[in-house]
Amino acid sequence: MSQHRKRILVTLIVLCSCLVFMTPRLGDSTPYGQVTEMRLSANPNNWHGPCPVTINFNGFIRVDGPNTVIYGIDRSDGAKGLGRQTLHFTGAGQKPVHFFWRLGKAGENYNGWAEIGSGNSRSNRAEFQIHCH
């Protein structure tokens, strides 16, 4: 066997050994957590007064284990809010979500909503009404 073939053989043996010993065994790896709940509320949810008004949205995202959740905001006017946001979870738990929407002009009435979502998970729609004077 040539020197070149011996080197290739040794390299393959080393690589295979690394793969065998570094691959986690069934049950040894930590699974990623899943998003279990998303909630959102609007405050104020029924405004009568001067405009523009700021609607504050507060809520949370809950997971059942470690994960990085990338979520977006959808609004009734078709806008996407702040764009993609990221929350890092080191274990099960929940983290707060907050954003706001400023809108309205004197004489306007408006019914709107916002929701957050990640993948196939969506929060409730946080609905609000404004009646501008």
Backbone bond lengths (Angstrom), bond angles and torsions (degrees), N, CA, C in turn:
res aa  C-N    CA-C-N  psi(-1)  N-CA   C-N-CA  omega(-1)  CA-C   N-CA-C  phi
1 M - - - 1.445 - - 1.534 107.95 -
2 S 1.328 115.14 135.55 1.464 119.44 -177.15 1.534 110.39 -74.02
3 Q 1.314 114.80 160.86 1.465 122.34 179.24 1.544 109.64 -60.29
4 H 1.306 117.55 -40.11 1.465 122.54 -179.41 1.530 110.50 -62.80
5 R 1.332 117.33 -44.13 1.462 120.83 179.59 1.523 111.71 -67.66
6 K 1.327 117.21 -34.69 1.463 120.68 177.46 1.528 110.29 -63.98
7 R 1.330 117.32 -41.85 1.474 121.46 179.07 1.527 110.59 -63.68
8 I 1.326 116.72 -42.53 1.464 120.31 178.96 1.522 109.90 -63.75
9 L 1.329 117.68 -42.82 1.455 122.18 179.86 1.535 110.83 -62.71
10 V 1.315 116.99 -46.18 1.466 121.07 178.80 1.526 110.11 -61.86
11 T 1.324 117.16 -42.28 1.462 121.15 179.48 1.527 110.50 -61.88
12 L 1.314 117.07 -44.04 1.467 120.79 178.88 1.521 111.66 -63.69
13 I 1.313 117.53 -40.64 1.472 121.12 178.81 1.526 110.25 -63.37
14 V 1.320 116.78 -44.05 1.467 120.68 179.19 1.523 110.34 -63.08
15 L 1.327 117.94 -45.87 1.468 121.38 179.63 1.526 111.59 -61.72
16 C 1.323 117.34 -44.56 1.462 120.65 179.20 1.522 111.09 -63.26
17 S 1.318 117.01 -40.69 1.467 120.90 178.21 1.518 110.62 -62.07
18 C 1.323 116.40 -43.62 1.475 120.56 178.84 1.521 110.32 -60.78
19 L 1.309 116.61 -44.81 1.463 119.75 -179.38 1.524 111.48 -63.49
20 V 1.307 117.76 -41.87 1.459 121.42 -179.26 1.525 110.70 -65.67
21 F 1.318 118.24 -46.65 1.456 121.00 -174.38 1.524 113.75 -82.84
22 M 1.319 118.25 -19.87 1.467 120.25 -179.38 1.528 112.90 -96.66
23 T 1.317 119.23 -13.58 1.461 122.07 178.52 1.519 108.47 -76.24
24 P 1.340 117.74 126.69 1.468 118.68 -179.81 1.522 111.23 -64.31
25 R 1.318 115.05 143.88 1.455 120.19 176.60 1.519 108.79 -80.90
26 L 1.313 116.89 158.46 1.447 122.55 178.67 1.525 109.34 -53.85
27 G 1.307 116.61 126.72 1.458 121.23 179.79 1.516 113.67 92.42
28 D 1.339 118.68 -11.46 1.459 120.56 -179.09 1.532 113.23 -88.71
29 S 1.322 117.17 -20.16 1.458 118.56 -175.69 1.527 110.35 -89.15
30 T 1.315 115.69 151.36 1.456 121.60 178.95 1.520 108.73 -90.78
31 P 1.337 118.33 120.58 1.459 119.67 179.41 1.527 110.50 -74.17
32 Y 1.315 115.70 153.49 1.457 120.32 175.45 1.514 108.85 -75.48
33 G 1.319 114.91 147.47 1.457 119.96 176.98 1.518 110.99 -74.52
34 Q 1.305 115.14 161.07 1.457 122.64 178.15 1.526 109.58 -109.08
35 V 1.318 116.68 150.49 1.461 120.43 171.78 1.520 106.44 -71.37
36 T 1.338 116.19 123.24 1.461 120.22 -178.05 1.522 112.46 -105.83
37 E 1.341 117.36 -21.52 1.467 118.98 179.98 1.525 110.02 -162.04
38 M 1.323 114.59 143.85 1.468 123.07 172.32 1.520 106.35 -134.49
39 R 1.318 116.97 129.79 1.469 121.79 -179.88 1.519 108.77 -133.60
40 L 1.338 115.35 149.05 1.455 120.99 -178.77 1.525 108.92 -150.95
41 S 1.343 116.45 141.84 1.462 121.37 174.63 1.527 109.48 -135.91
42 A 1.331 116.02 154.01 1.464 123.00 -179.76 1.522 108.92 -109.22
43 N 1.345 116.31 138.91 1.458 121.24 179.50 1.528 109.06 -143.39
44 P 1.325 119.45 119.55 1.463 126.69 -2.08 1.524 110.62 -74.09
45 N 1.317 115.67 152.91 1.468 118.20 178.74 1.528 112.23 -100.69
46 N 1.342 117.00 -6.95 1.462 121.47 176.70 1.530 108.22 -148.33
47 W 1.323 116.93 90.66 1.468 122.90 -173.00 1.524 110.97 -97.38
48 H 1.324 116.41 131.32 1.469 124.50 171.01 1.520 105.48 -127.96
49 G 1.334 117.87 108.76 1.454 119.24 -179.04 1.509 112.12 166.86
50 P 1.340 115.08 -164.81 1.468 119.64 -178.85 1.532 111.43 -69.14
51 C 1.318 114.73 151.16 1.463 120.57 -179.45 1.522 109.55 -130.66
52 P 1.326 120.35 157.77 1.469 123.91 9.01 1.528 112.49 -71.72
53 V 1.320 114.63 158.48 1.458 122.48 179.08 1.525 108.30 -123.25
54 T 1.323 116.40 149.74 1.469 121.58 176.37 1.515 109.31 -100.93
55 I 1.318 115.39 120.36 1.469 121.32 174.88 1.524 106.79 -96.44
56 N 1.326 116.19 120.65 1.468 122.04 178.29 1.521 109.43 -95.06
57 F 1.315 115.46 132.54 1.453 121.62 177.74 1.524 107.71 -111.72
58 N 1.323 115.37 125.48 1.459 121.87 178.38 1.516 109.10 -128.29
59 G 1.308 115.25 142.67 1.454 119.82 178.91 1.508 111.02 -171.44
60 F 1.320 115.21 -157.92 1.462 120.16 -179.44 1.518 109.94 -155.92
61 I 1.324 113.91 161.72 1.460 122.85 169.56 1.521 106.41 -122.85
62 R 1.333 116.66 130.53 1.468 122.35 -178.36 1.533 109.07 -116.51
63 V 1.345 116.03 137.89 1.471 121.91 176.65 1.526 109.51 -127.74
64 D 1.326 115.79 160.66 1.468 119.66 -179.53 1.526 113.55 -103.60
65 G 1.339 117.11 12.85 1.455 121.34 178.26 1.519 110.18 179.92
66 P 1.326 117.85 179.24 1.463 120.93 -176.65 1.528 111.91 -60.63
67 N 1.324 115.68 137.25 1.457 119.87 -179.50 1.525 109.66 -171.05
68 T 1.304 115.88 163.01 1.452 123.09 168.46 1.516 106.15 -115.51
69 V 1.321 116.07 119.07 1.461 121.57 -176.75 1.528 108.60 -106.26
70 I 1.313 115.63 121.35 1.460 121.74 174.33 1.520 106.19 -104.11
71 Y 1.329 115.95 121.23 1.458 119.18 -176.40 1.524 110.28 -129.25
72 G 1.310 114.46 162.04 1.458 121.26 178.28 1.517 110.02 -128.34
73 I 1.315 115.51 167.63 1.459 123.25 -179.79 1.522 107.83 -115.73
74 D 1.326 116.29 129.69 1.460 121.82 173.41 1.517 107.89 -113.73
75 R 1.342 115.30 140.35 1.464 120.45 -179.93 1.531 109.68 -124.83
76 S 1.315 115.50 157.95 1.462 120.92 -178.15 1.522 112.79 -64.83
77 D 1.326 118.84 -20.56 1.468 120.91 178.15 1.529 112.25 -86.47
78 G 1.343 116.74 3.27 1.460 121.19 178.45 1.516 114.18 90.78
79 A 1.315 117.68 -9.16 1.469 121.22 179.04 1.533 109.48 -73.56
80 K 1.327 115.25 161.77 1.470 121.20 -177.43 1.521 112.77 -108.21
81 G 1.325 117.88 15.47 1.452 119.87 177.17 1.517 112.29 63.92
82 L 1.306 116.61 -131.94 1.469 123.18 -174.23 1.522 114.00 -82.84
83 G 1.320 118.76 1.77 1.461 120.52 -174.41 1.515 109.96 82.99
84 R 1.312 116.15 -164.95 1.467 120.56 -177.53 1.528 110.66 -70.13
85 Q 1.321 115.51 134.32 1.461 123.33 178.13 1.526 108.25 -120.84
86 T 1.329 116.65 153.70 1.461 121.03 -177.03 1.524 110.72 -128.30
87 L 1.325 115.93 133.34 1.464 122.90 172.51 1.527 108.11 -121.48
88 H 1.332 116.62 132.64 1.469 122.12 178.58 1.530 108.82 -105.85
89 F 1.315 116.19 125.42 1.459 122.61 178.08 1.523 108.78 -113.82
90 T 1.336 117.27 128.34 1.460 121.20 177.10 1.528 111.65 -90.56
91 G 1.321 115.70 -10.89 1.459 121.67 178.51 1.513 108.98 -167.72
92 A 1.323 116.08 -172.85 1.461 120.84 179.09 1.529 109.80 -61.81
93 G 1.321 116.66 146.84 1.456 121.14 177.61 1.518 111.20 152.89
94 Q 1.317 114.89 -169.15 1.456 119.78 179.19 1.516 110.10 -133.95
95 K 1.330 115.08 153.30 1.462 121.62 178.00 1.514 108.44 -131.04
96 P 1.348 115.53 146.54 1.466 119.26 -177.36 1.526 112.55 -75.41
97 V 1.322 114.05 153.58 1.459 123.36 175.22 1.533 106.51 -127.23
98 H 1.327 117.24 133.55 1.470 120.92 178.51 1.522 109.52 -145.17
99 F 1.312 115.41 137.38 1.465 121.96 171.34 1.515 107.29 -158.95
100 F 1.333 116.87 169.97 1.460 119.80 -179.77 1.519 110.19 -138.08
101 W 1.335 114.14 164.76 1.456 123.06 179.93 1.515 107.18 -140.29
102 R 1.297 117.25 120.51 1.472 122.15 -179.75 1.526 107.91 -104.64
103 L 1.343 117.17 125.19 1.455 120.13 -176.54 1.516 112.13 -158.47
104 G 1.321 115.07 169.26 1.455 122.99 173.61 1.517 113.39 104.75
105 K 1.359 114.21 149.42 1.466 123.14 175.06 1.520 107.63 -135.89
106 A 1.308 116.43 157.94 1.464 121.44 179.50 1.525 110.16 -51.58
107 G 1.330 115.59 132.56 1.459 121.56 178.79 1.518 114.64 86.99
108 E 1.306 118.91 -6.28 1.467 121.96 -179.51 1.523 111.94 -88.41
109 N 1.317 114.69 148.35 1.469 122.54 167.69 1.520 105.90 -122.49
110 Y 1.326 116.67 142.55 1.456 119.13 -176.10 1.517 109.63 -149.43
111 N 1.328 115.95 133.26 1.468 122.65 170.68 1.516 106.76 -110.13
112 G 1.321 117.58 127.94 1.452 120.05 -177.44 1.516 112.40 -145.54
113 W 1.308 114.75 177.68 1.466 121.84 178.40 1.518 109.45 -157.47
114 A 1.315 114.65 163.54 1.470 123.17 171.05 1.520 106.96 -143.04
115 E 1.332 115.39 152.94 1.455 121.21 175.37 1.522 108.57 -146.81
116 I 1.325 116.24 159.03 1.461 121.47 174.94 1.517 107.93 -113.24
117 G 1.341 115.36 153.69 1.449 119.19 -179.65 1.510 112.14 -155.74
118 S 1.331 114.24 151.95 1.454 122.42 176.90 1.522 107.83 -145.13
119 G 1.333 116.54 117.09 1.464 119.13 -177.52 1.513 109.77 61.29
120 N 1.326 116.12 -126.37 1.467 120.89 179.09 1.522 113.14 -90.36
121 S 1.325 118.05 -1.40 1.467 121.59 -178.71 1.525 109.85 -91.76
122 R 1.325 115.74 137.04 1.459 122.37 177.81 1.518 109.11 -134.55
123 S 1.320 115.29 148.17 1.457 119.82 172.74 1.529 108.13 -81.83
124 N 1.308 114.81 177.13 1.448 120.63 167.79 1.531 108.52 -66.49
125 R 1.309 117.28 162.52 1.462 120.83 172.32 1.515 108.21 -85.45
126 A 1.325 115.81 121.09 1.463 121.06 176.81 1.527 106.60 -86.35
127 E 1.337 116.01 103.62 1.460 121.49 -174.28 1.519 111.51 -93.20
128 F 1.336 115.27 152.59 1.455 121.21 177.79 1.528 109.45 -150.74
129 Q 1.335 114.85 160.80 1.454 122.82 174.04 1.516 108.05 -130.70
130 I 1.337 116.30 141.92 1.463 119.29 172.19 1.529 108.46 -128.11
131 H 1.317 114.84 142.65 1.461 123.75 177.94 1.527 105.21 -130.31
132 C 1.312 115.96 100.21 1.461 121.14 -173.12 1.523 111.37 -86.93
133 H 1.319 116.69 137.01 1.471 122.94 176.95 1.498 110.04 -95.76
